[in-house]
Amino acid sequence: MQPTRPGRPDPRAQAQQAQMAAAMAGAVDLAAVKARSDAAARAQAAPPPSASAPAGAPGGAVVDVTEATFQAEVLDRSFQVPVVLDLWAEWCGPCKQLSPVLEALAVEGGGSWVLAKVDVEANPALAQGLRVQGIPAVKAVWQGQLVAEFTGAIPEEQARQFVTELVQATTGGAVPGGPAPEEAAEDPRLDAAEAALERGDLAGAEAAYQAILAEEPDHPDAGIALRQVQLFRRAEEAGPDALDAADAAPDDVTAQTRAADFLLGTGNIEAAFDRLLDVVRRSAGEDRDQARQHLVELFGIVGDEDPRVGAARRALMTALF
């Protein structure tokens, strides 16, 4: 997490990364990591899902899955996009109500998520392994792990909310295989911002990045750098007292977000995520949505390459459903 262009790291970020690496050392299940790494590698080599593929065909936004294809079409694919399992049977009336809704939403999603249809009568081992107790059953898989589920037919509005929350909490809607961003050339306008960072002048760095974005709103580096600098400023303004204030007012969502900003700005990434996840679990309505949105913003600041973000995204999906 660094508010600078690649190759010119902020010393603060380097210290945070070292702290993260030390915290992770020795706490890893190597067998599980290798299995996940292999699945991720297969997903990277596979073509992205396509909404234009024939319904039910491998590689489509809607795919029929069997015991033989479950690994490739569900587990491996879930390292590209979230996969929603629709567990159904021909004799199930409610399944015939829910399945067309999910299929239409998957096509509408344009490859941002995949609907994997499993006939439980034809694939009893899958049904048993997934602990299906009634159908229709819907289960969401992300990066090889179950992250959300529900049972029974639900209205289209609720189904749409389910997949929308799933996509936003995992990939944010990104579609794999989209146009790759062009590598940006060195931009001398970044020098002023980076010089300000080296002096510890966060306000100056923020102003410099804002000036760049005023001229070029889609600048490839300035946007994320600005969000990171703004986080550091919020963390400084909140100060250590933010933790005591949040602990004293557990139902004050704004106090919790300030505390999370302070924790993240000082490198305590898991603690920042956990604080907001706790709010999501305990709250509802606008409070829950405020905590969720702030948490997703922090995900973007840290970056999906950090394994803590993936774990927190899965925890968020579990908390939401």
Secondary structure, 3 states (H helix, E strand, C coil): CCCCCCCCCCHHHHHHHHHHHHHHCCCCCHHHHHHHHHHHHHHHHCCCCECCCCCECCCECEEECCCCCHHHHHHHHHHCCCEEEEEECCCCHHHHHHHHHHHHHHHHCCCCCEEEEEECCCCHHHHHHCCCCCCCEEEEEECCEEEEEEECCCCHHHHHHHHHHHHHHHCCCCCCCCCCCCCCCCCCCHHHHHHHHHHCCHHHHHHHHHHHHHHCCCCCCHHHHHHHHHHHHHHHHHCCHHHHHHHHCCCCHHHHHHHHHHHHHCCCHHHHHHHHHHHHHHCCHHHHHHHHHHHHHHHHHHCCCCHHHHHHHHHHHHHHC
